Amino acid sequence: MSQHDLNAIIRQQQKQLAAMQVQIQALLAREAVSIEVARPQIFNETLSKVSEFVTACRLYIKIKMREMVVEKQI
């Protein structure tokens, strides 16, 4: 396979990816489904669990912030 063929394949896949991203954004914009998000568990002060707890909190906050943005748009 030549370099030209690989570049053509990459360009085609980039176009497909961009099209899929547009489709996903359109679907997300149309969705009015409320998803119940579980709150992070209470931190038990275990040092080895700090990273997991912070990650869970960040994810929870991001989801809640997106819900607020969607509600404001509706």
Helices and strands as residue ranges (DSSP letters): H 3-30, G 47-49, H 50-73
